[in-house]
Structures are given as structure tokens and as C-alpha cells.
């Protein structure tokens, strides 16, 4: 796997579907965590705990499990209502176990015509657990894609690893499986090509920075501060895109147990209202960006 280093000032002009200056991707992560695992090691549960002092994986950690399950039972439906009201499309990522254990959530997203991106088998199992075992990693990916196809009736087009913890083999495996775009590489405001021995992928970056978990949990920002962060990011990227005569993309990562909490959800409502008022901002899917980029990348970042 390799990709070209490309300094922003040396690139050609990027275009996006519809000719917008800023492609905004609103991502809701529809994730599932096992209550226990057959291990005495601490269970990595997909991010900082609401209560610290991790328990062994074979001991039920009810505060942390229930905190996350709040998102599945209540928070996600609040977010769905917010996006329905705004009439804004969403890019959802799903673990395979979300589809098998919480099918109502996946069906609700799919019935809205929203994009659905494969996102590992279970949130607490990282691909880096298999960093030195390509066969085991490939089995996780293939099993995830098989569940996706069985549940949704179509092949997955994109992939986001749990916690963006891919390995040196991930891109090659995904290309072998016919994946179009990859979201783990969070190093740019624009898409670019990733080359593998099995074919090319389009990098459509996710964001660990413009993300409710980072802003609200790790840094402890308030609801108002989170809205300001989102607005400032959009304003700056749009201003740069206009002055440089090129397009950019912005991803907002959301988790139902974080942004879907009642007192925090206002930040999303306000941000959507603000973004909808910007005529050069379009809400796009990753697939639309990737398909467009495949036909235009040579004039942007030459191979």
C-alpha cells in the first residue's frame, strides 16, 4: 500500500459532484459492543470509558455497556429525527453485529436511502489485533462484508475500520474484495488515490478531530463550544476553497451515545441549519465523492 505525498499548494483544482465548493459528510457511527468477551485482558470498548478502571473482558462492565447502549435505544432515534427534519442525507457506518443484533437501526437508515459503510465486525475488535496475521485480518473483513451483503442485499462500497485502526495489509485486502473507498486515512481535506497490489482505492477521509467523541468526551467541550468548532471548521474550509478555486470536503463524526444525548443534540440541529444556509456547501455521500474522483483524480494529484 502506498499513496503519493502531495503538498496542498502543488495540486490541481479539485471538483466535487454538483460543482460545490465544500462537500459536507455527516457520519453517524452505528456501532455494537459485546457485553463480555472470552478474555481476562481489559476489553477495549471503542474509546474512553464513561467510568475508568477497565474490567477484564469476561466481566460485564454494565456502566460502560449501558452508556453505549443508550445510543442504540434512544440517542440514534433522536439523531434520525434531527436529520429527517433537516432533510439532509447521512453516511452511516455499521459493524456487522449492528446489523445482526440491532437490525431495526440498520433498516431505519437503509429505508431512508442513506449511505451505509462497512465498519468492522464488532466495534471492540480492532484490525490491529491481527496486524501480523494477514489471514486472520482478511477473515474479519470478509465476514463483515458477507453480513453486509446478506442484510442489505448489495455489496459494500466503502470501509472504515474500528477506531481507524487498520494495518499495513488492510488496503490490499479491501481492494481484493472490490471496495471502492477507504476512510481510515485522516490526513487531508481532499480525497486522493491509494495504490495497492490489488488495485486502487479512493481515500475519503473520516475525521478524529471534527468528531463528537473527541470534542465532547476527550476534551470536554460544551454543546455551544462543539457547535462553534463545527461552524469554524466549515467557515475556514469554505473560505479556503473559494479563495483557492478548489473544492474541499468536511466530515463530521457522530456517535448516538454522545451527540445523541438530549442536551447535546442542539449542536447538530444548529449546525445543519447553518450549513444549509451556505449556497456553496453540499451534503454528499462518500460513494458519490469517490465515483467522481475516479474520473478526475489525474488533474488533481497526478500518479
C-alpha positions, 0 to 999 in steps of 0.5 A: 500500500502506498499513496503519493505525498502531495503538498496542498499548494502543488495540486490541481483544482479539485471538483466535487459532484454538483460543482460545490465548493465544500462537500459536507459528510455527516457520519453517524457511527452505528456501532455494537459492543459485546457485553463480555468477551472470552478474555481476562485482558481489559476489553477495549470498548471503542474509546474512553470509558464513561467510568475508568478502571477497565474490567477484564473482558469476561466481566460485564462492565454494565456502566460502560455497556449501558452508556453505549447502549443508550445510543442504540435505544434512544440517542440514534432515534433522536439523531434520525429525527434531527436529520429527517427534519433537516432533510439532509442525507447521512453516511452511516457506518455499521459493524456487522453485529449492528446489523445482526443484533440491532437490525431495526437501526440498520433498516431505519437508515437503509429505508431512508436511502442513506449511505451505509459503510462497512465498519468492522465486525464488532466495534471492540475488535480492532484490525490491529489485533491481527496486524501480523496475521494477514489471514486472520485480518482478511477473515474479519473483513470478509465476514463483515462484508458477507453480513453486509451483503446478506442484510442489505442485499448489495455489496459494500462500497466503502470501509472504515475500520474500528477506531481507524485502526487498520494495518499495513495489509488492510488496503490490499485486502479491501481492494481484493474484495472490490471496495471502492473507498477507504476512510481510515486515512485522516490526513487531508481535506481532499480525497486522493488515490491509494495504490495497492497490489490489488488495485486502487482505492479512493481515500475519503477521509473520516475525521478524529478531530471534527468528531463528537467523541473527541470534542465532547468526551476527550476534551470536554467541550460544551454543546455551544463550544462543539457547535462553534468548532463545527461552524469554524471548521466549515467557515475556514474550509469554505473560505479556503476553497473559494479563495483557492478555486478548489473544492474541499470536503468536511466530515463530521463524526457522530456517535448516538451515545454522545451527540445523541444525548438530549442536551447535546443534540442542539449542536447538530440541529444548529449546525445543519441549519447553518450549513444549509444556509451556505449556497456553496456547501453540499451534503454528499455521500462518500460513494458519490465523492469517490465515483467522481474522483475516479474520473478526475483524480489525474488533474488533481494529484497526478500518479 
